[in-house]
Amino acid sequence: MLSKQGFDLWANNYDQTVQLSEENNLYPFAGYKEILNQVYNEAMKIRKSTVLDIGFGTGVLTTKLYDHDHQIDGMDFSDQMISIAKMKMPMANLMKWDITTGLPESVKEKKYDSIISTYALHHLSDIDKVALLKDLLQLLTDNGKILIGDIAFQTREDLEACKKKSLNYWDEGEFYFVFEEISSALSPICNCEFHQVSHCGGVLLLTT
């Protein structure tokens, strides 16, 4: 797992790093653009909506929503990435926050049409991911949705197959989404969908 300092050092080259991995169809970012497109298209279904972006990074996705007059709240723990994103979205509400500590009180007081997160929540353990998602479900508007684009797999077997293929690059310090396991934990309280985009990535959609 990268530390906050690691993300600060990586910020200026983050987008180029992602592009190299995606263009070569390699773990961890194979399918990156299509994953972001799917999240974007879902969020765009409600015009001028309220959006919470968890781990917005350099604002690659959120900036496109911002440019279409969506109201953006965002959290990230990297000072350098926040600085880059603020240049793109000067009127967005971007805060420094470590999601491993829970949600800030200012966010808990709001409701969102879309809560999005791309390539951020795999830093949380599976238990912590489920706890966070349960809290986020409480922040949705009546027709709201949680959209997660990330390194994700339909089954544990799919994850293990990717790990075997990517052994030299696999990050043992991260906890990737396994849809069968996440949906089993959350299905009593929400509707869960998963769209596999590449051999190592996909989009989760949660609605109440």
Summary of the structure (lengths in Angstrom):
residues: 208
radius of gyration: 15.9
end to end distance: 31.2
largest distance: 44.6
contacts: 682
relative contact order: 0.17
helix: 42%
strand: 25%
